[in-house]
Amino acid sequence: MDSTWVVVAALALGLFLGAAFMVVLHMAERRGQSAASVATPSVPEGVDQVLEVLDSAGVVVDPSNNALRASPGALAMGLVRGQTLAHQELLDLAAGVRRTGEPVAQELELARGPFGEQTMLVSARVARLGTRFVVIVVEDRTEAHRLDEVRRDFIANISHELKTPIASVGLLAEALGEAAEEPVQVQRFASRLGVEAQRLARITGEIIELSKLQAKDALRPDTIVRIDEVVAAAVDQNRVVASAKDVDVAVRGAKRAEVYGDRALLAVAVHNLIANAIAYSNEGGRVGVGVSTKKGAVEISVTDQGVGMTADELDRVFERFYRVDQARSRNTGGTGLGLSIVKHTVQNHGGDVRVWSQPGRGSTFTIRLPLAAAVETPDPVGEPPAANDPTPASRGAVT
């Protein structure tokens, strides 16, 4: 064969083999890109914007139940912890949707937070998002389920607690009429009438506040609250009373701890604990307020050197209108609602409140709330011991 034809044939074969090799490389690249997109899929465009404007809580999870996207409401409700769904009930719904491909809607009872036994009744809707993802939308329906119960409790509380001061006002008004010509008696009865009127106003106000807390979550759940600001506000509200009684209020604790919730409500809860501690402290006593963070939670402990409580009293201390010392409560103006307000405020924030006490050694009340962000700091030296410390140095009592 002519050498020229051999060269031409070799060039043609080389060109063919080169073209075939390039085609194979291109196909392999496209296949690799396709496999990569399957292995690491992306959330469809627009999902982030939708989650941002949702009033309900929304979460997008992948096949491994990793939370790829979560709305502020979902984080505040505690639906997502550690980049995964925190409730097995929601995981089961997501698994069912993956199997059937059909969207589901269901009423669920979920734990409100990692602490305590408080729950929330929610409406959950779960559906596929594309081929790989599942979107979960959760709406809190606790208010509707509790409304009837709260109304009944409110009426019962009003009728039981207001009848005594109302009767006192009636008797004092009658006595004023009979003593119209006795200035000294009129002044004494008028003074007593003013005290009973203030008591009525205080009871009514606290019942309304408590009913609001029980009726619904009276907080904007995606608002960040700094605990040091809450404690500072609560202490400041009690400075005048503490100074009048010569009670020293010392604050020690971690800084920068943040939670989701309502700053004003949390300040009222801490204020109530400090006010109780001052009321049940002896003149010249000391009240300690300690703040610490551990295991994803912030703890606020209020300790005093009061009379303390027995085990039977500890079981009832958070009941509405319960007073440890009836005589002293009358002297201090206590209504027996302060700790109920503390309890419901803390539960509405996904936390719990505990108490340690011994007669003659005082009491420690500890509020525990889930942190909005992990902030781990060591407990400060000299901080009041936690409520579950079996050997605290000194404690206080309650109204």
Secondary structure, DSSP 8 states (H G I E B T S, - for coil): --HHHHHHHHHHHHHHHHHHHHHHHHHHHHHHHHHHHHHS----TTHHHHHHH-SSEEEEE-TT-BEEEE-HHHHHTT-EETTEE--HHHHHHHHHHHHH---EEEEEEEESSSSSS-EEEEEEEEEEETTTEEEEEEEE-HHHHHHHHHHHHHHHHHHHHHHHHHHHHHHHHHHHHHTTT-HHHHHHHHHHHHHHHHHHHHHHHHHHHHHHHHHS--S-TT-EEEHHHHHHHHHHHTHHHHHHTT-EEEEEE-SS-EEES-HHHHHHHHHHHHHHHHHTS-TT-EEEEEEEEETTEEEEEEE--S----HHHHHHTTSTT--SSHHHHHHHT--S-HHHHHHHHHHHTT-EEEEEEETTTEEEEEEEEE-SS---B---TT----TT-SS-S------
